[in-house]
Amino acid sequence: MPTALWIAHVHVTNEDAYMEYAKRATGAIADHGGVFLARGGKYEQLEGNDRKRNVVARFPSLQAAHDCYYSDAYQEALSFAKGASERDLVIVEEAE
């Protein structure tokens, strides 16, 4: 079964609320087997909209990434990001 990547591009508008989201989301992601590959590090914007925070997490499967997003713990964390950020988030299955 191929692993999956959770790729987020974020513009933070309320740093305090977003950091609360990040703290809570970390646990929810780990609970579903997710591990961070990139989390807000240096980047180079080549095309499209520039969002200064970029996050990539790997999950054991597309289903695990999906289940994480819809879990109660992640949805609670997400309530802190809403209104505190502009986000794009996609789950992509990795090539085998």
C-alpha positions in Angstrom: 0.0 0.0 0.0 1.5 3.4 -1.0 2.1 6.1 1.6 0.5 9.5 1.2 1.7 13.0 1.7 -0.3 15.8 3.3 0.8 19.0 1.7 -0.3 22.4 3.1 0.6 25.9 2.0 -0.4 28.5 4.6 -0.5 32.2 5.1 -0.8 32.9 8.9 -2.9 35.9 9.9 -3.1 35.3 13.6 0.2 33.9 15.0 -1.1 33.0 18.5 -4.2 31.1 17.3 -2.3 29.4 14.6 0.4 28.2 17.0 -2.3 26.7 19.2 -3.6 24.9 16.1 -0.1 23.6 15.3 0.4 22.3 18.8 -2.9 20.4 18.8 -2.6 19.2 15.2 0.8 17.7 15.9 -0.7 15.1 18.3 -3.6 14.3 15.9 -1.2 13.7 13.0 1.1 11.5 15.1 -1.9 9.5 16.3 -2.6 8.6 12.7 0.9 7.6 11.9 1.9 10.9 10.3 5.4 12.2 10.5 6.6 15.7 9.4 9.0 15.9 6.5 8.9 19.7 6.2 7.3 22.2 8.6 7.8 25.9 8.0 11.4 25.8 6.8 13.2 27.7 4.0 11.6 27.5 0.6 11.7 28.9 -2.9 8.4 30.0 -4.5 8.7 29.1 -8.2 5.0 29.3 -9.4 1.6 30.1 -8.0 0.6 31.8 -4.8 3.2 32.5 -2.2 2.3 31.2 1.2 5.1 31.6 3.7 4.4 28.4 5.7 4.7 25.1 4.0 4.1 21.7 5.7 4.5 18.2 4.4 3.6 15.1 6.5 3.8 11.5 5.4 1.1 9.0 6.4 1.1 5.3 6.1 -1.7 5.5 3.5 -4.2 7.8 1.8 -6.9 6.5 4.1 -4.8 7.3 7.2 -4.3 10.8 6.0 -8.0 11.1 5.3 -9.0 9.7 8.7 -6.6 12.1 10.4 -8.2 15.1 8.8 -11.7 14.0 9.7 -10.8 12.9 13.2 -12.3 14.7 16.2 -8.9 15.7 17.5 -7.8 17.2 14.2 -11.1 19.0 13.7 -10.8 20.5 17.2 -7.3 21.7 16.3 -8.5 23.0 13.0 -11.0 25.3 14.8 -7.9 27.4 15.9 -6.6 27.7 12.3 -9.9 28.9 10.9 -9.9 32.7 10.9 -6.2 32.6 11.8 -4.9 31.5 8.4 -5.5 31.1 4.7 -4.7 27.5 3.8 -4.5 25.1 0.9 -4.3 21.4 1.8 -4.1 18.4 -0.4 -3.4 14.7 0.2 -1.4 13.0 -2.5 -0.6 9.3 -2.7 3.1 8.7 -3.3 4.3 6.8 -6.3 5.3 3.2 -5.6 
